[in-house]
Amino acid sequence: FQPFLPISEESPTLYLGFKDPFPNEKIQLYFELAETDGPGRRLRSGPGQTSAILNTIHAEQVINWEFWNGKEWGSLVARDHTYGFTQSGYVDFVGPKEHRSNKRYGENLHWLRARLEFGGYDEPPMLRNVILNTVFASNVTTYGETILGSSKGMPNQAFKFVRGPVLPGQEIWVRERERPTKPDLEAIALSHGPAAHGQGEAYYLTADPDGDGFLVRWKEVDSLYESTPASRHYTKDVVTSAIRFGDGVRGLVPPKADRNIVCKRYQVGGGEEGNVPPEAITVLLQAVPYVDQVRNIYAASGGCALETVEEAKRRGPHSLKAKGRAVTAEDFEWLAIEASNSVARVCALPTHEREGEVTVVIVPKVAESHPDFMDKP
């Protein structure tokens, strides 16, 4: 359905009625938008798909969320991940304590509304579903504290995870006998960015539980080329599931100690086998308070195998040629292949009706074990 129908009201409004009031805690409403075969349901204030541009669009297009408090419509502070109903996503808010029921459209319900105060659409957004009690889920296995090995104090040491492929976000800590100096701590905090500033020193430094020095969190980097001799950096090879430390010139060498290279937390992906169809997840493996049953309404996607060496060889020359930019139709095809290893085939076609636009047709990879394997394009 279309959330903002042209009516006589000054501001087009979407009304949502609920039988019971929301508890005074964080609430998530999931809005599924219908896909379109056209150029996209973009806002008039500017097209684009990057988060920076979407945030700019969202700022220019004003949608006010409100609730009925028994006397008038009160303001509801909400975080809109749909960016003004331009993509599927959550709208987060804290359930208001003053939420009251009201008879409207023949129903005595607890009402929320979204008013389109400013902005417009090239095409009106179309909602397919509004869903409560949903969360995003990932098909990953999480492992806790794991000893990766012992540093010998030698340059270019490598330590391998037992399981793989290891997803981004692992926490590598090194046990050091001495507490890092104040300049070192400032450099460590700076390398970890806003997360370290938000959580303080505990984010990157803790006392060893056994009283044998301090555990210091090291930072993953793409390359050690710009690392200094004091940089607590390492690199990770996603193919071999191994991490590598510096040589003392580019990157600090971990101090010599027994079993001092520790990964406090890491996750391993499920690959293409995790792309299960709808209603495939129906068993709750661990009890969760107030949760009776679970199911996945939509098919899982995004899981894929690692890129092979042959695939990398084919992609490499085109990546160097395009450098992240597209000029020819072939450039668009290779950029799509580079964006995800889930792409099986891609074809870019010129759009004759709209000068300067191309249509990119993508065929996703489908695992042979998938129930819909025989139905793939």
C-alpha positions as CSV (number, residue, x, y, z in Angstrom):
1,F,0.0,0.0,0.0
2,Q,1.0,3.6,-0.5
3,P,1.8,5.3,2.9
4,F,1.3,8.9,1.8
5,L,-1.9,9.2,-0.3
6,P,-2.8,12.6,-1.6
7,I,-5.7,13.8,0.5
8,S,-7.2,17.1,1.7
9,E,-5.0,17.3,4.8
10,E,-2.2,19.8,4.9
11,S,0.4,17.1,5.5
12,P,0.0,13.6,4.0
13,T,0.0,11.2,7.0
14,L,0.5,7.4,7.6
15,Y,-1.6,6.2,10.6
16,L,-0.7,2.9,12.5
17,G,-3.0,1.6,15.1
18,F,-2.0,-1.0,17.8
19,K,-4.3,-2.9,20.1
20,D,-2.0,-2.4,23.2
21,P,0.4,0.4,24.2
22,F,4.1,-0.1,23.8
23,P,6.2,-0.8,26.9
24,N,8.5,2.0,27.9
25,E,11.6,0.5,26.2
26,K,13.2,0.3,22.8
27,I,10.8,-0.7,20.1
28,Q,11.6,-1.6,16.5
29,L,9.0,-1.5,13.6
30,Y,10.2,-3.1,10.4
31,F,8.9,-1.6,7.1
32,E,9.3,-3.6,4.0
33,L,9.1,-1.6,0.8
34,A,8.0,-3.0,-2.5
35,E,10.7,-3.2,-5.1
36,T,10.3,-1.4,-8.4
37,D,11.4,-2.1,-11.9
38,G,11.7,1.6,-12.6
39,P,14.5,4.1,-11.8
40,G,13.7,3.8,-8.1
41,R,11.5,5.5,-5.6
42,R,13.9,8.4,-5.0
43,L,13.3,11.6,-3.2
44,R,13.1,14.8,-5.2
45,S,15.7,16.2,-2.9
46,G,18.4,14.1,-4.5
47,P,19.1,10.6,-5.8
48,G,21.8,8.3,-4.4
49,Q,22.4,5.2,-2.3
50,T,25.4,5.9,-0.1
51,S,24.8,6.5,3.6
52,A,26.2,10.1,3.4
53,I,23.8,11.0,0.6
54,L,20.9,9.2,2.2
55,N,21.5,11.1,5.4
56,T,21.5,14.4,3.5
57,I,18.2,13.4,1.8
58,H,16.7,12.4,5.1
59,A,17.6,15.8,6.6
60,E,15.9,17.6,3.7
61,Q,12.8,15.5,3.8
62,V,11.0,16.0,7.1
63,I,8.8,13.1,8.4
64,N,7.5,13.7,11.9
65,W,6.6,10.7,14.0
66,E,3.9,11.3,16.7
67,F,1.7,9.4,19.2
68,W,-1.7,10.1,20.7
69,N,-1.3,11.0,24.4
70,G,-5.0,11.3,25.2
71,K,-5.3,15.0,24.5
72,E,-3.1,15.7,21.5
73,W,-0.4,14.3,19.2
74,G,2.9,14.2,21.0
75,S,6.3,14.2,19.4
76,L,7.9,10.7,19.1
77,V,11.7,10.7,18.9
78,A,12.5,8.0,16.3
79,R,15.5,6.8,14.4
80,D,14.5,6.2,10.8
81,H,16.6,3.5,9.0
82,T,14.2,3.6,6.0
83,Y,15.5,7.1,5.2
84,G,12.0,8.5,4.7
85,F,10.5,5.3,3.2
86,T,13.1,5.1,0.5
87,Q,14.3,1.6,1.5
88,S,13.3,-1.3,3.7
89,G,14.4,-1.0,7.3
90,Y,13.6,-0.3,10.9
91,V,12.2,2.7,12.7
92,D,13.4,2.7,16.3
93,F,11.9,4.5,19.2
94,V,11.2,4.2,22.9
95,G,7.6,3.4,23.8
96,P,6.0,6.5,25.3
97,K,4.6,6.3,28.8
98,E,1.6,8.6,27.9
99,H,0.4,6.5,24.9
100,R,-3.4,6.4,25.0
101,S,-6.1,4.8,22.9
102,N,-8.4,6.8,20.6
103,K,-11.2,5.9,18.3
104,R,-10.2,6.7,14.7
105,Y,-11.4,5.2,11.5
106,G,-13.9,3.1,13.4
107,E,-11.2,1.4,15.6
108,N,-10.3,2.2,19.2
109,L,-6.6,1.7,19.1
110,H,-3.2,3.1,20.3
111,W,-2.2,5.3,17.3
112,L,1.1,6.3,15.9
113,R,1.4,8.5,12.8
114,A,4.1,9.7,10.4
115,R,3.5,13.1,8.9
116,L,5.2,14.1,5.7
117,E,5.9,17.8,6.5
118,F,8.4,18.5,3.8
119,G,9.8,17.0,0.7
120,G,8.4,14.6,-2.0
121,Y,9.1,11.6,-4.1
122,D,9.7,10.9,-7.8
123,E,7.5,7.9,-7.2
124,P,5.4,7.4,-4.1
125,P,6.8,4.7,-1.8
126,M,4.8,1.4,-1.6
127,L,4.8,-0.6,1.6
128,R,4.4,-4.3,1.5
129,N,4.6,-5.1,5.2
130,V,4.9,-3.4,8.7
131,I,6.2,-6.0,11.2
132,L,6.7,-6.1,14.9
133,N,8.9,-8.4,17.0
134,T,11.7,-8.7,14.4
135,V,15.5,-8.5,14.5
136,F,18.3,-8.9,12.0
137,A,20.0,-12.3,12.3
138,S,23.3,-13.5,10.9
139,N,24.4,-17.1,10.2
140,V,27.7,-17.0,12.1
141,T,29.4,-19.0,14.8
142,T,30.9,-16.9,17.6
143,Y,34.0,-18.2,19.6
144,G,35.2,-16.8,22.9
145,E,38.7,-16.4,24.2
146,T,41.2,-18.5,22.2
147,I,45.0,-18.8,22.5
148,L,46.5,-18.4,19.1
149,G,50.1,-19.0,20.2
150,S,53.3,-17.7,21.8
151,S,55.4,-14.9,20.6
152,K,59.1,-15.6,20.1
153,G,60.0,-12.0,19.8
154,M,60.9,-12.5,16.1
155,P,59.9,-10.3,13.2
156,N,57.0,-11.2,10.8
157,Q,55.4,-13.8,13.1
158,A,52.1,-15.4,11.9
159,F,49.5,-17.1,13.9
160,K,46.6,-19.1,12.4
161,F,43.0,-19.5,13.6
162,V,41.9,-23.1,13.9
163,R,38.6,-22.3,12.3
164,G,37.8,-20.1,9.3
165,P,37.0,-18.1,7.3
166,V,37.2,-15.5,10.0
167,L,34.8,-12.6,9.6
168,P,35.8,-8.9,10.3
169,G,35.7,-7.8,13.9
170,Q,38.0,-10.2,15.7
171,E,39.6,-8.9,18.9
172,I,43.4,-9.6,19.1
173,W,45.0,-8.9,22.4
174,V,48.7,-9.4,23.3
175,R,49.9,-9.9,26.9
176,E,52.7,-7.6,27.7
177,R,54.7,-7.6,30.9
178,E,54.9,-3.8,31.3
179,R,52.1,-1.3,31.1
180,P,52.3,0.8,27.9
181,T,53.6,4.3,28.4
182,K,51.3,7.3,28.3
183,P,52.3,8.2,24.7
184,D,51.7,4.6,23.6
185,L,48.3,4.5,25.2
186,E,47.3,7.8,23.5
187,A,48.5,6.3,20.1
188,I,46.5,3.1,20.8
189,A,43.4,5.0,21.6
190,L,43.8,7.1,18.5
191,S,44.2,4.1,16.3
192,H,41.0,2.5,17.5
193,G,39.0,5.6,16.9
194,P,35.6,6.6,18.3
195,A,34.9,3.2,19.9
196,A,37.9,3.6,22.2
197,H,36.9,7.1,23.2
198,G,33.4,6.0,24.0
199,Q,34.4,3.0,26.2
200,G,37.6,4.4,27.7
201,E,40.8,2.6,28.5
202,A,39.0,-0.7,29.1
203,Y,38.5,-1.0,25.4
204,Y,42.2,-1.5,24.7
205,L,43.9,-2.2,28.0
206,T,43.1,-4.6,30.9
207,A,45.1,-6.2,33.7
208,D,45.9,-9.8,33.1
209,P,43.6,-12.0,35.3
210,D,46.6,-14.1,36.3
211,G,48.6,-11.1,37.4
212,D,51.2,-11.5,34.6
213,G,51.3,-8.1,33.1
214,F,48.6,-6.4,30.9
215,L,46.5,-7.4,27.9
216,V,46.7,-4.8,25.1
217,R,44.4,-4.7,22.2
218,W,46.1,-4.5,18.8
219,K,44.7,-3.0,15.7
220,E,44.1,-4.7,12.3
221,V,45.3,-2.7,9.3
222,D,45.1,-3.5,5.6
223,S,48.9,-3.1,5.2
224,L,51.9,-2.6,7.6
225,Y,53.5,-0.2,5.1
226,E,52.5,3.0,7.0
227,S,53.0,1.4,10.5
228,T,55.8,2.8,12.7
229,P,58.1,0.7,14.9
230,A,55.8,1.4,17.8
231,S,52.5,0.7,16.1
232,R,50.6,-2.2,17.6
233,H,49.3,-3.4,14.3
234,Y,48.7,-6.6,12.5
235,T,47.2,-7.8,9.2
236,K,44.8,-10.7,8.5
237,D,44.7,-13.0,5.5
238,V,41.1,-14.0,5.0
239,V,42.1,-17.0,2.7
240,T,44.5,-18.7,5.2
241,S,42.8,-17.3,8.4
242,A,46.1,-16.1,9.7
243,I,47.2,-12.9,11.3
244,R,50.7,-11.4,10.8
245,F,52.6,-8.9,13.0
246,G,55.3,-6.4,12.0
247,D,59.1,-6.7,11.8
248,G,60.0,-3.9,14.2
249,V,60.4,-1.3,11.4
250,R,56.9,-1.5,10.1
251,G,54.8,-2.6,13.0
252,L,55.8,-3.5,16.6
253,V,57.0,-7.1,17.3
254,P,55.0,-8.7,20.0
255,P,57.1,-9.3,23.1
256,K,58.4,-12.8,23.8
257,A,56.2,-14.7,26.1
258,D,54.3,-18.0,26.5
259,R,50.7,-18.2,25.2
260,N,50.5,-14.4,25.0
261,I,48.7,-14.0,21.6
262,V,45.0,-14.1,22.5
263,C,41.8,-13.6,20.4
264,K,39.1,-12.7,22.9
265,R,36.3,-13.0,20.3
266,Y,35.9,-13.9,16.6
267,Q,33.2,-15.1,14.3
268,V,33.2,-17.7,11.5
269,G,30.7,-17.3,8.6
270,G,28.3,-19.9,7.3
271,G,29.0,-19.4,3.6
272,E,26.5,-19.9,0.9
273,E,24.8,-22.7,3.0
274,G,23.5,-19.9,5.2
275,N,21.3,-18.6,2.4
276,V,18.2,-20.5,3.6
277,P,14.7,-20.0,2.2
278,P,11.8,-18.4,4.2
279,E,10.4,-20.4,7.1
280,A,13.6,-22.6,7.3
281,I,14.6,-21.3,10.8
282,T,12.0,-22.5,13.3
283,V,14.0,-23.8,16.2
284,L,15.2,-21.7,19.1
285,L,18.4,-23.4,20.2
286,Q,18.7,-21.4,23.5
287,A,15.9,-20.2,25.7
288,V,15.3,-16.4,25.5
289,P,13.0,-14.8,28.0
290,Y,9.5,-14.0,26.7
291,V,10.2,-15.7,23.3
292,D,8.0,-18.6,22.5
293,Q,9.0,-19.4,18.9
294,V,11.0,-18.0,16.0
295,R,10.8,-18.1,12.2
296,N,12.5,-16.3,9.3
297,I,9.9,-14.4,7.2
298,Y,12.3,-13.6,4.4
299,A,15.0,-15.7,2.7
300,A,18.6,-15.2,4.0
301,S,21.1,-13.7,1.6
302,G,24.6,-12.5,1.4
303,G,26.4,-15.8,2.3
304,C,29.1,-16.8,-0.3
305,A,32.3,-18.8,-0.6
306,L,35.7,-17.1,-0.7
307,E,36.9,-15.7,-4.0
308,T,39.1,-18.2,-5.8
309,V,42.6,-17.4,-7.1
310,E,41.3,-17.8,-10.7
311,E,38.4,-15.4,-10.0
312,A,40.9,-12.8,-8.5
313,K,43.1,-13.1,-11.6
314,R,40.2,-12.4,-13.9
315,R,39.0,-9.4,-11.8
316,G,42.4,-7.9,-11.1
317,P,43.1,-6.2,-14.4
318,H,39.7,-4.7,-14.6
319,S,39.9,-3.4,-11.0
320,L,43.2,-1.6,-11.9
321,K,41.7,-0.2,-15.0
322,A,38.5,1.2,-13.5
323,K,39.9,2.2,-10.1
324,G,36.4,2.1,-8.6
325,R,34.8,4.2,-11.4
326,A,32.6,3.2,-14.3
327,V,32.8,4.7,-17.8
328,T,31.9,1.8,-20.1
329,A,29.2,-0.8,-19.7
330,E,32.0,-3.4,-19.0
331,D,33.2,-1.2,-16.1
332,F,29.7,-1.4,-14.5
333,E,29.7,-5.2,-14.9
334,W,33.1,-5.6,-13.2
335,L,32.3,-3.2,-10.4
336,A,29.2,-5.3,-9.7
337,I,31.3,-8.5,-9.6
338,E,33.8,-6.8,-7.3
339,A,31.0,-5.7,-4.9
340,S,30.0,-9.2,-3.9
341,N,31.2,-12.7,-4.4
342,S,27.5,-13.7,-4.5
343,V,27.3,-12.5,-8.1
344,A,27.3,-15.3,-10.7
345,R,26.7,-13.3,-13.9
346,V,26.1,-9.6,-14.7
347,C,25.2,-7.7,-17.8
348,A,25.0,-3.9,-18.2
349,L,22.5,-2.6,-20.8
350,P,22.1,1.0,-22.0
351,T,18.8,2.6,-21.1
352,H,17.7,4.3,-24.3
353,E,14.7,6.1,-22.7
354,R,16.9,7.9,-20.2
355,E,20.2,9.3,-21.4
356,G,23.1,8.7,-19.1
357,E,21.6,5.7,-17.3
358,V,22.4,2.0,-17.5
359,T,20.4,-1.1,-16.4
360,V,22.6,-3.7,-14.6
361,V,21.1,-7.2,-14.6
362,I,22.6,-9.5,-11.9
363,V,22.2,-13.2,-11.6
364,P,23.1,-14.4,-8.0
365,K,25.0,-17.5,-7.1
366,V,22.7,-20.3,-5.8
367,A,24.1,-23.2,-3.8
368,E,23.2,-26.6,-5.3
369,S,21.9,-27.6,-1.8
370,H,19.4,-24.7,-1.9
371,P,15.8,-25.8,-2.3
372,D,15.3,-23.4,-5.2
373,F,18.5,-24.4,-7.0
374,M,16.5,-25.8,-10.0
375,D,14.5,-22.6,-10.3
376,K,17.5,-20.3,-10.6
377,P,17.7,-18.1,-13.7
